[in-house]
Amino acid sequence: MQFQLDLIEDKIEFFEANNLASLEKKIAEKIEQNRAILLSVRSVSHQMQIDADGHKHFSAVVHFKAK
């Protein structure tokens, strides 16, 4: 039996929420989880959209990269 470990070098994750505070909380939790596997944030991109009813929708893409 052969056991091989591959290092994750890049990881992109997508997040969405109905309010900015919730989105920030989700991203912060994921940052802590990814620190455990030695990934740090390389970039963050975010958007806010308003639907026809006036409700806001927040989304973000976070690119993690090996340290």
mmCIF file of the N, C-alpha and C atoms, coordinates in Angstrom:
data_MODEL
# 
_entry.id   MODEL 
# 
loop_
_atom_site.group_PDB 
_atom_site.id 
_atom_site.type_symbol 
_atom_site.label_atom_id 
_atom_site.label_alt_id 
_atom_site.label_comp_id 
_atom_site.label_asym_id 
_atom_site.label_entity_id 
_atom_site.label_seq_id 
_atom_site.pdbx_PDB_ins_code 
_atom_site.Cartn_x 
_atom_site.Cartn_y 
_atom_site.Cartn_z 
_atom_site.occupancy 
_atom_site.B_iso_or_equiv 
_atom_site.pdbx_formal_charge 
_atom_site.auth_seq_id 
_atom_site.auth_comp_id 
_atom_site.auth_asym_id 
_atom_site.auth_atom_id 
_atom_site.pdbx_PDB_model_num 
ATOM 1   N N  . MET A 1 1  ? 0.846   -1.182 0.000  1.00 0.00 ? 1  MET A N  1 
ATOM 2   C CA . MET A 1 1  ? 0.000   0.000  0.000  1.00 0.00 ? 1  MET A CA 1 
ATOM 3   C C  . MET A 1 1  ? 0.891   1.245  0.000  1.00 0.00 ? 1  MET A C  1 
ATOM 4   N N  . GLN A 1 2  ? 0.570   2.158  -0.887 1.00 0.00 ? 2  GLN A N  1 
ATOM 5   C CA . GLN A 1 2  ? 1.341   3.391  -1.007 1.00 0.00 ? 2  GLN A CA 1 
ATOM 6   C C  . GLN A 1 2  ? 0.495   4.561  -0.521 1.00 0.00 ? 2  GLN A C  1 
ATOM 7   N N  . PHE A 1 3  ? 1.104   5.402  0.293  1.00 0.00 ? 3  PHE A N  1 
ATOM 8   C CA . PHE A 1 3  ? 0.423   6.559  0.851  1.00 0.00 ? 3  PHE A CA 1 
ATOM 9   C C  . PHE A 1 3  ? 1.147   7.808  0.380  1.00 0.00 ? 3  PHE A C  1 
ATOM 10  N N  . GLN A 1 4  ? 0.414   8.702  -0.291 1.00 0.00 ? 4  GLN A N  1 
ATOM 11  C CA . GLN A 1 4  ? 1.038   9.893  -0.841 1.00 0.00 ? 4  GLN A CA 1 
ATOM 12  C C  . GLN A 1 4  ? 0.238   11.130 -0.436 1.00 0.00 ? 4  GLN A C  1 
ATOM 13  N N  . LEU A 1 5  ? 0.946   12.149 0.027  1.00 0.00 ? 5  LEU A N  1 
ATOM 14  C CA . LEU A 1 5  ? 0.311   13.408 0.393  1.00 0.00 ? 5  LEU A CA 1 
ATOM 15  C C  . LEU A 1 5  ? 0.624   14.454 -0.673 1.00 0.00 ? 5  LEU A C  1 
ATOM 16  N N  . ASP A 1 6  ? -0.388  15.146 -1.121 1.00 0.00 ? 6  ASP A N  1 
ATOM 17  C CA . ASP A 1 6  ? -0.211  16.245 -2.069 1.00 0.00 ? 6  ASP A CA 1 
ATOM 18  C C  . ASP A 1 6  ? -0.527  17.549 -1.360 1.00 0.00 ? 6  ASP A C  1 
ATOM 19  N N  . LEU A 1 7  ? 0.328   18.513 -1.539 1.00 0.00 ? 7  LEU A N  1 
ATOM 20  C CA . LEU A 1 7  ? 0.151   19.814 -0.933 1.00 0.00 ? 7  LEU A CA 1 
ATOM 21  C C  . LEU A 1 7  ? -0.807  20.656 -1.771 1.00 0.00 ? 7  LEU A C  1 
ATOM 22  N N  . ILE A 1 8  ? -1.781  21.265 -1.114 1.00 0.00 ? 8  ILE A N  1 
ATOM 23  C CA . ILE A 1 8  ? -2.690  22.178 -1.810 1.00 0.00 ? 8  ILE A CA 1 
ATOM 24  C C  . ILE A 1 8  ? -1.968  23.509 -1.956 1.00 0.00 ? 8  ILE A C  1 
ATOM 25  N N  . GLU A 1 9  ? -1.801  23.963 -3.171 1.00 0.00 ? 9  GLU A N  1 
ATOM 26  C CA . GLU A 1 9  ? -1.080  25.216 -3.413 1.00 0.00 ? 9  GLU A CA 1 
ATOM 27  C C  . GLU A 1 9  ? -2.025  26.385 -3.649 1.00 0.00 ? 9  GLU A C  1 
ATOM 28  N N  . ASP A 1 10 ? -3.130  26.148 -4.312 1.00 0.00 ? 10 ASP A N  1 
ATOM 29  C CA . ASP A 1 10 ? -4.125  27.186 -4.590 1.00 0.00 ? 10 ASP A CA 1 
ATOM 30  C C  . ASP A 1 10 ? -5.507  26.631 -4.293 1.00 0.00 ? 10 ASP A C  1 
ATOM 31  N N  . LYS A 1 11 ? -6.359  27.516 -3.780 1.00 0.00 ? 11 LYS A N  1 
ATOM 32  C CA . LYS A 1 11 ? -7.734  27.120 -3.477 1.00 0.00 ? 11 LYS A CA 1 
ATOM 33  C C  . LYS A 1 11 ? -8.604  28.360 -3.635 1.00 0.00 ? 11 LYS A C  1 
ATOM 34  N N  . ILE A 1 12 ? -9.695  28.231 -4.362 1.00 0.00 ? 12 ILE A N  1 
ATOM 35  C CA . ILE A 1 12 ? -10.624 29.338 -4.553 1.00 0.00 ? 12 ILE A CA 1 
ATOM 36  C C  . ILE A 1 12 ? -11.966 28.932 -3.964 1.00 0.00 ? 12 ILE A C  1 
ATOM 37  N N  . GLU A 1 13 ? -12.524 29.811 -3.122 1.00 0.00 ? 13 GLU A N  1 
ATOM 38  C CA . GLU A 1 13 ? -13.803 29.509 -2.482 1.00 0.00 ? 13 GLU A CA 1 
ATOM 39  C C  . GLU A 1 13 ? -14.775 30.658 -2.725 1.00 0.00 ? 13 GLU A C  1 
ATOM 40  N N  . PHE A 1 14 ? -16.047 30.299 -2.850 1.00 0.00 ? 14 PHE A N  1 
ATOM 41  C CA . PHE A 1 14 ? -17.109 31.253 -3.125 1.00 0.00 ? 14 PHE A CA 1 
ATOM 42  C C  . PHE A 1 14 ? -18.045 31.339 -1.923 1.00 0.00 ? 14 PHE A C  1 
ATOM 43  N N  . PHE A 1 15 ? -18.495 32.546 -1.616 1.00 0.00 ? 15 PHE A N  1 
ATOM 44  C CA . PHE A 1 15 ? -19.368 32.778 -0.471 1.00 0.00 ? 15 PHE A CA 1 
ATOM 45  C C  . PHE A 1 15 ? -20.526 33.671 -0.895 1.00 0.00 ? 15 PHE A C  1 
ATOM 46  N N  . GLU A 1 16 ? -21.679 33.503 -0.220 1.00 0.00 ? 16 GLU A N  1 
ATOM 47  C CA . GLU A 1 16 ? -22.811 34.388 -0.455 1.00 0.00 ? 16 GLU A CA 1 
ATOM 48  C C  . GLU A 1 16 ? -23.618 34.519 0.832  1.00 0.00 ? 16 GLU A C  1 
ATOM 49  N N  . ALA A 1 17 ? -24.267 35.674 0.975  1.00 0.00 ? 17 ALA A N  1 
ATOM 50  C CA . ALA A 1 17 ? -25.067 35.944 2.164  1.00 0.00 ? 17 ALA A CA 1 
ATOM 51  C C  . ALA A 1 17 ? -26.054 37.068 1.862  1.00 0.00 ? 17 ALA A C  1 
ATOM 52  N N  . ASN A 1 18 ? -27.002 37.216 2.771  1.00 0.00 ? 18 ASN A N  1 
ATOM 53  C CA . ASN A 1 18 ? -28.014 38.267 2.611  1.00 0.00 ? 18 ASN A CA 1 
ATOM 54  C C  . ASN A 1 18 ? -27.604 39.585 3.249  1.00 0.00 ? 18 ASN A C  1 
ATOM 55  N N  . ASN A 1 19 ? -26.542 39.551 4.082  1.00 0.00 ? 19 ASN A N  1 
ATOM 56  C CA . ASN A 1 19 ? -26.057 40.798 4.667  1.00 0.00 ? 19 ASN A CA 1 
ATOM 57  C C  . ASN A 1 19 ? -24.540 40.745 4.776  1.00 0.00 ? 19 ASN A C  1 
ATOM 58  N N  . LEU A 1 20 ? -23.939 41.895 4.867  1.00 0.00 ? 20 LEU A N  1 
ATOM 59  C CA . LEU A 1 20 ? -22.487 42.002 4.858  1.00 0.00 ? 20 LEU A CA 1 
ATOM 60  C C  . LEU A 1 20 ? -21.853 41.373 6.095  1.00 0.00 ? 20 LEU A C  1 
ATOM 61  N N  . ALA A 1 21 ? -22.466 41.535 7.250  1.00 0.00 ? 21 ALA A N  1 
ATOM 62  C CA . ALA A 1 21 ? -21.911 40.967 8.484  1.00 0.00 ? 21 ALA A CA 1 
ATOM 63  C C  . ALA A 1 21 ? -21.839 39.444 8.406  1.00 0.00 ? 21 ALA A C  1 
ATOM 64  N N  . SER A 1 22 ? -22.860 38.826 7.860  1.00 0.00 ? 22 SER A N  1 
ATOM 65  C CA . SER A 1 22 ? -22.889 37.371 7.713  1.00 0.00 ? 22 SER A CA 1 
ATOM 66  C C  . SER A 1 22 ? -21.821 36.895 6.730  1.00 0.00 ? 22 SER A C  1 
ATOM 67  N N  . LEU A 1 23 ? -21.645 37.632 5.654  1.00 0.00 ? 23 LEU A N  1 
ATOM 68  C CA . LEU A 1 23 ? -20.622 37.300 4.665  1.00 0.00 ? 23 LEU A CA 1 
ATOM 69  C C  . LEU A 1 23 ? -19.226 37.387 5.291  1.00 0.00 ? 23 LEU A C  1 
ATOM 70  N N  . GLU A 1 24 ? -18.976 38.455 6.037  1.00 0.00 ? 24 GLU A N  1 
ATOM 71  C CA . GLU A 1 24 ? -17.680 38.618 6.692  1.00 0.00 ? 24 GLU A CA 1 
ATOM 72  C C  . GLU A 1 24 ? -17.407 37.492 7.679  1.00 0.00 ? 24 GLU A C  1 
ATOM 73  N N  . LYS A 1 25 ? -18.432 37.066 8.408  1.00 0.00 ? 25 LYS A N  1 
ATOM 74  C CA . LYS A 1 25 ? -18.281 35.979 9.377  1.00 0.00 ? 25 LYS A CA 1 
ATOM 75  C C  . LYS A 1 25 ? -17.922 34.670 8.676  1.00 0.00 ? 25 LYS A C  1 
ATOM 76  N N  . LYS A 1 26 ? -18.602 34.366 7.570  1.00 0.00 ? 26 LYS A N  1 
ATOM 77  C CA . LYS A 1 26 ? -18.313 33.146 6.813  1.00 0.00 ? 26 LYS A CA 1 
ATOM 78  C C  . LYS A 1 26 ? -16.867 33.139 6.306  1.00 0.00 ? 26 LYS A C  1 
ATOM 79  N N  . ILE A 1 27 ? -16.424 34.280 5.781  1.00 0.00 ? 27 ILE A N  1 
ATOM 80  C CA . ILE A 1 27 ? -15.065 34.378 5.253  1.00 0.00 ? 27 ILE A CA 1 
ATOM 81  C C  . ILE A 1 27 ? -14.040 34.242 6.376  1.00 0.00 ? 27 ILE A C  1 
ATOM 82  N N  . ALA A 1 28 ? -14.285 34.889 7.502  1.00 0.00 ? 28 ALA A N  1 
ATOM 83  C CA . ALA A 1 28 ? -13.355 34.815 8.642  1.00 0.00 ? 28 ALA A CA 1 
ATOM 84  C C  . ALA A 1 28 ? -13.216 33.383 9.159  1.00 0.00 ? 28 ALA A C  1 
ATOM 85  N N  . GLU A 1 29 ? -14.325 32.653 9.227  1.00 0.00 ? 29 GLU A N  1 
ATOM 86  C CA . GLU A 1 29 ? -14.282 31.256 9.671  1.00 0.00 ? 29 GLU A CA 1 
ATOM 87  C C  . GLU A 1 29 ? -13.449 30.412 8.707  1.00 0.00 ? 29 GLU A C  1 
ATOM 88  N N  . LYS A 1 30 ? -13.628 30.636 7.422  1.00 0.00 ? 30 LYS A N  1 
ATOM 89  C CA . LYS A 1 30 ? -12.893 29.853 6.423  1.00 0.00 ? 30 LYS A CA 1 
ATOM 90  C C  . LYS A 1 30 ? -11.415 30.191 6.432  1.00 0.00 ? 30 LYS A C  1 
ATOM 91  N N  . ILE A 1 31 ? -11.079 31.458 6.689  1.00 0.00 ? 31 ILE A N  1 
ATOM 92  C CA . ILE A 1 31 ? -9.675  31.844 6.788  1.00 0.00 ? 31 ILE A CA 1 
ATOM 93  C C  . ILE A 1 31 ? -9.005  31.075 7.916  1.00 0.00 ? 31 ILE A C  1 
ATOM 94  N N  . GLU A 1 32 ? -9.669  30.974 9.061  1.00 0.00 ? 32 GLU A N  1 
ATOM 95  C CA . GLU A 1 32 ? -9.108  30.228 10.194 1.00 0.00 ? 32 GLU A CA 1 
ATOM 96  C C  . GLU A 1 32 ? -8.936  28.749 9.854  1.00 0.00 ? 32 GLU A C  1 
ATOM 97  N N  . GLN A 1 33 ? -9.914  28.165 9.176  1.00 0.00 ? 33 GLN A N  1 
ATOM 98  C CA . GLN A 1 33 ? -9.818  26.750 8.786  1.00 0.00 ? 33 GLN A CA 1 
ATOM 99  C C  . GLN A 1 33 ? -8.661  26.528 7.823  1.00 0.00 ? 33 GLN A C  1 
ATOM 100 N N  . ASN A 1 34 ? -8.486  27.430 6.876  1.00 0.00 ? 34 ASN A N  1 
ATOM 101 C CA . ASN A 1 34 ? -7.438  27.261 5.875  1.00 0.00 ? 34 ASN A CA 1 
ATOM 102 C C  . ASN A 1 34 ? -6.046  27.552 6.426  1.00 0.00 ? 34 ASN A C  1 
ATOM 103 N N  . ARG A 1 35 ? -5.959  28.315 7.494  1.00 0.00 ? 35 ARG A N  1 
ATOM 104 C CA . ARG A 1 35 ? -4.658  28.519 8.148  1.00 0.00 ? 35 ARG A CA 1 
ATOM 105 C C  . ARG A 1 35 ? -4.118  27.197 8.671  1.00 0.00 ? 35 ARG A C  1 
ATOM 106 N N  . ALA A 1 36 ? -5.029  26.322 9.103  1.00 0.00 ? 36 ALA A N  1 
ATOM 107 C CA . ALA A 1 36 ? -4.622  25.011 9.627  1.00 0.00 ? 36 ALA A CA 1 
ATOM 108 C C  . ALA A 1 36 ? -3.939  24.163 8.556  1.00 0.00 ? 36 ALA A C  1 
ATOM 109 N N  . ILE A 1 37 ? -4.264  24.404 7.298  1.00 0.00 ? 37 ILE A N  1 
ATOM 110 C CA . ILE A 1 37 ? -3.613  23.657 6.209  1.00 0.00 ? 37 ILE A CA 1 
ATOM 111 C C  . ILE A 1 37 ? -2.622  24.546 5.455  1.00 0.00 ? 37 ILE A C  1 
ATOM 112 N N  . LEU A 1 38 ? -2.142  25.577 6.164  1.00 0.00 ? 38 LEU A N  1 
ATOM 113 C CA . LEU A 1 38 ? -1.066  26.457 5.703  1.00 0.00 ? 38 LEU A CA 1 
ATOM 114 C C  . LEU A 1 38 ? -1.401  27.247 4.436  1.00 0.00 ? 38 LEU A C  1 
ATOM 115 N N  . LEU A 1 39 ? -2.651  27.693 4.336  1.00 0.00 ? 39 LEU A N  1 
ATOM 116 C CA . LEU A 1 39 ? -3.056  28.554 3.226  1.00 0.00 ? 39 LEU A CA 1 
ATOM 117 C C  . LEU A 1 39 ? -3.340  29.950 3.761  1.00 0.00 ? 39 LEU A C  1 
ATOM 118 N N  . SER A 1 40 ? -2.928  30.954 3.019  1.00 0.00 ? 40 SER A N  1 
ATOM 119 C CA . SER A 1 40 ? -3.224  32.333 3.399  1.00 0.00 ? 40 SER A CA 1 
ATOM 120 C C  . SER A 1 40 ? -4.003  33.001 2.268  1.00 0.00 ? 40 SER A C  1 
ATOM 121 N N  . VAL A 1 41 ? -4.625  34.113 2.570  1.00 0.00 ? 41 VAL A N  1 
ATOM 122 C CA . VAL A 1 41 ? -5.442  34.827 1.591  1.00 0.00 ? 41 VAL A CA 1 
ATOM 123 C C  . VAL A 1 41 ? -4.534  35.555 0.608  1.00 0.00 ? 41 VAL A C  1 
ATOM 124 N N  . ARG A 1 42 ? -4.776  35.314 -0.658 1.00 0.00 ? 42 ARG A N  1 
ATOM 125 C CA . ARG A 1 42 ? -4.030  36.035 -1.702 1.00 0.00 ? 42 ARG A CA 1 
ATOM 126 C C  . ARG A 1 42 ? -4.844  37.215 -2.216 1.00 0.00 ? 42 ARG A C  1 
ATOM 127 N N  . SER A 1 43 ? -6.146  36.991 -2.430 1.00 0.00 ? 43 SER A N  1 
ATOM 128 C CA . SER A 1 43 ? -6.994  38.090 -2.889 1.00 0.00 ? 43 SER A CA 1 
ATOM 129 C C  . SER A 1 43 ? -8.452  37.819 -2.531 1.00 0.00 ? 43 SER A C  1 
ATOM 130 N N  . VAL A 1 44 ? -9.209  38.905 -2.478 1.00 0.00 ? 44 VAL A N  1 
ATOM 131 C CA . VAL A 1 44 ? -10.643 38.835 -2.201 1.00 0.00 ? 44 VAL A CA 1 
ATOM 132 C C  . VAL A 1 44 ? -11.355 39.733 -3.200 1.00 0.00 ? 44 VAL A C  1 
ATOM 133 N N  . SER A 1 45 ? -12.413 39.220 -3.786 1.00 0.00 ? 45 SER A N  1 
ATOM 134 C CA . SER A 1 45 ? -13.242 40.002 -4.698 1.00 0.00 ? 45 SER A CA 1 
ATOM 135 C C  . SER A 1 45 ? -14.686 39.883 -4.210 1.00 0.00 ? 45 SER A C  1 
ATOM 136 N N  . HIS A 1 46 ? -15.410 40.987 -4.175 1.00 0.00 ? 46 HIS A N  1 
ATOM 137 C CA . HIS A 1 46 ? -16.777 40.936 -3.656 1.00 0.00 ? 46 HIS A CA 1 
ATOM 138 C C  . HIS A 1 46 ? -17.707 41.796 -4.496 1.00 0.00 ? 46 HIS A C  1 
ATOM 139 N N  . GLN A 1 47 ? -18.984 41.465 -4.395 1.00 0.00 ? 47 GLN A N  1 
ATOM 140 C CA . GLN A 1 47 ? -20.018 42.206 -5.116 1.00 0.00 ? 47 GLN A CA 1 
ATOM 141 C C  . GLN A 1 47 ? -21.269 42.307 -4.261 1.00 0.00 ? 47 GLN A C  1 
ATOM 142 N N  . MET A 1 48 ? -22.082 43.316 -4.558 1.00 0.00 ? 48 MET A N  1 
ATOM 143 C CA . MET A 1 48 ? -23.383 43.478 -3.924 1.00 0.00 ? 48 MET A CA 1 
ATOM 144 C C  . MET A 1 48 ? -24.385 43.744 -5.038 1.00 0.00 ? 48 MET A C  1 
ATOM 145 N N  . GLN A 1 49 ? -25.487 43.028 -4.983 1.00 0.00 ? 49 GLN A N  1 
ATOM 146 C CA . GLN A 1 49 ? -26.543 43.204 -5.981 1.00 0.00 ? 49 GLN A CA 1 
ATOM 147 C C  . GLN A 1 49 ? -27.851 43.489 -5.278 1.00 0.00 ? 49 GLN A C  1 
ATOM 148 N N  . ILE A 1 50 ? -28.707 44.218 -5.929 1.00 0.00 ? 50 ILE A N  1 
ATOM 149 C CA . ILE A 1 50 ? -30.042 44.503 -5.405 1.00 0.00 ? 50 ILE A CA 1 
ATOM 150 C C  . ILE A 1 50 ? -31.053 43.922 -6.387 1.00 0.00 ? 50 ILE A C  1 
ATOM 151 N N  . ASP A 1 51 ? -31.945 43.065 -5.871 1.00 0.00 ? 51 ASP A N  1 
ATOM 152 C CA . ASP A 1 51 ? -32.933 42.452 -6.759 1.00 0.00 ? 51 ASP A CA 1 
ATOM 153 C C  . ASP A 1 51 ? -34.107 43.404 -6.995 1.00 0.00 ? 51 ASP A C  1 
ATOM 154 N N  . ALA A 1 52 ? -35.080 42.950 -7.745 1.00 0.00 ? 52 ALA A N  1 
ATOM 155 C CA . ALA A 1 52 ? -36.222 43.796 -8.126 1.00 0.00 ? 52 ALA A CA 1 
ATOM 156 C C  . ALA A 1 52 ? -37.047 44.234 -6.918 1.00 0.00 ? 52 ALA A C  1 
ATOM 157 N N  . ASP A 1 53 ? -37.010 43.453 -5.841 1.00 0.00 ? 53 ASP A N  1 
ATOM 158 C CA . ASP A 1 53 ? -37.762 43.786 -4.627 1.00 0.00 ? 53 ASP A CA 1 
ATOM 159 C C  . ASP A 1 53 ? -36.978 44.690 -3.682 1.00 0.00 ? 53 ASP A C  1 
ATOM 160 N N  . GLY A 1 54 ? -35.749 45.020 -4.048 1.00 0.00 ? 54 GLY A N  1 
ATOM 161 C CA . GLY A 1 54 ? -34.934 45.889 -3.217 1.00 0.00 ? 54 GLY A CA 1 
ATOM 162 C C  . GLY A 1 54 ? -34.091 45.170 -2.184 1.00 0.00 ? 54 GLY A C  1 
ATOM 163 N N  . HIS A 1 55 ? -34.063 43.829 -2.224 1.00 0.00 ? 55 HIS A N  1 
ATOM 164 C CA . HIS A 1 55 ? -33.260 43.059 -1.281 1.00 0.00 ? 55 HIS A CA 1 
ATOM 165 C C  . HIS A 1 55 ? -31.804 43.006 -1.757 1.00 0.00 ? 55 HIS A C  1 
ATOM 166 N N  . LYS A 1 56 ? -30.885 43.175 -0.820 1.00 0.00 ? 56 LYS A N  1 
ATOM 167 C CA . LYS A 1 56 ? -29.463 43.122 -1.147 1.00 0.00 ? 56 LYS A CA 1 
ATOM 168 C C  . LYS A 1 56 ? -28.953 41.689 -1.064 1.00 0.00 ? 56 LYS A C  1 
ATOM 169 N N  . HIS A 1 57 ? -28.016 41.366 -1.946 1.00 0.00 ? 57 HIS A N  1 
ATOM 170 C CA . HIS A 1 57 ? -27.382 40.049 -1.963 1.00 0.00 ? 57 HIS A CA 1 
ATOM 171 C C  . HIS A 1 57 ? -25.871 40.267 -2.103 1.00 0.00 ? 57 HIS A C  1 
ATOM 172 N N  . PHE A 1 58 ? -25.119 39.717 -1.166 1.00 0.00 ? 58 PHE A N  1 
ATOM 173 C CA . PHE A 1 58 ? -23.668 39.895 -1.154 1.00 0.00 ? 58 PHE A CA 1 
ATOM 174 C C  . PHE A 1 58 ? -22.981 38.597 -1.537 1.00 0.00 ? 58 PHE A C  1 
ATOM 175 N N  . SER A 1 59 ? -21.918 38.697 -2.321 1.00 0.00 ? 59 SER A N  1 
ATOM 176 C CA . SER A 1 59 ? -21.137 37.519 -2.699 1.00 0.00 ? 59 SER A CA 1 
ATOM 177 C C  . SER A 1 59 ? -19.652 37.887 -2.704 1.00 0.00 ? 59 SER A C  1 
ATOM 178 N N  . ALA A 1 60 ? -18.824 36.853 -2.536 1.00 0.00 ? 60 ALA A N  1 
ATOM 179 C CA . ALA A 1 60 ? -17.380 37.086 -2.512 1.00 0.00 ? 60 ALA A CA 1 
ATOM 180 C C  . ALA A 1 60 ? -16.659 35.846 -3.029 1.00 0.00 ? 60 ALA A C  1 
ATOM 181 N N  . VAL A 1 61 ? -15.491 36.092 -3.600 1.00 0.00 ? 61 VAL A N  1 
ATOM 182 C CA . VAL A 1 61 ? -14.590 35.029 -4.030 1.00 0.00 ? 61 VAL A CA 1 
ATOM 183 C C  . VAL A 1 61 ? -13.275 35.274 -3.311 1.00 0.00 ? 61 VAL A C  1 
ATOM 184 N N  . VAL A 1 62 ? -12.771 34.242 -2.632 1.00 0.00 ? 62 VAL A N  1 
ATOM 185 C CA . VAL A 1 62 ? -11.507 34.357 -1.911 1.00 0.00 ? 62 VAL A CA 1 
ATOM 186 C C  . VAL A 1 62 ? -10.526 33.360 -2.494 1.00 0.00 ? 62 VAL A C  1 
ATOM 187 N N  . HIS A 1 63 ? -9.344  33.876 -2.877 1.00 0.00 ? 63 HIS A N  1 
ATOM 188 C CA . HIS A 1 63 ? -8.278  33.036 -3.414 1.00 0.00 ? 63 HIS A CA 1 
ATOM 189 C C  . HIS A 1 63 ? -7.261  32.800 -2.296 1.00 0.00 ? 63 HIS A C  1 
ATOM 190 N N  . PHE A 1 64 ? -7.100  31.529 -1.924 1.00 0.00 ? 64 PHE A N  1 
ATOM 191 C CA . PHE A 1 64 ? -6.124  31.142 -0.919 1.00 0.00 ? 64 PHE A CA 1 
ATOM 192 C C  . PHE A 1 64 ? -4.900  30.573 -1.624 1.00 0.00 ? 64 PHE A C  1 
ATOM 193 N N  . LYS A 1 65 ? -3.730  30.820 -1.077 1.00 0.00 ? 65 LYS A N  1 
ATOM 194 C CA . LYS A 1 65 ? -2.481  30.349 -1.669 1.00 0.00 ? 65 LYS A CA 1 
ATOM 195 C C  . LYS A 1 65 ? -1.574  29.830 -0.571 1.00 0.00 ? 65 LYS A C  1 
ATOM 196 N N  . ALA A 1 66 ? -0.788  28.814 -0.897 1.00 0.00 ? 66 ALA A N  1 
ATOM 197 C CA . ALA A 1 66 ? 0.141   28.242 0.087  1.00 0.00 ? 66 ALA A CA 1 
ATOM 198 C C  . ALA A 1 66 ? 1.167   29.288 0.500  1.00 0.00 ? 66 ALA A C  1 
ATOM 199 N N  . LYS A 1 67 ? 1.546   29.238 1.760  1.00 0.00 ? 67 LYS A N  1 
ATOM 200 C CA . LYS A 1 67 ? 2.521   30.200 2.289  1.00 0.00 ? 67 LYS A CA 1 
ATOM 201 C C  . LYS A 1 67 ? 3.902   29.919 1.769  1.00 0.00 ? 67 LYS A C  1 
# 
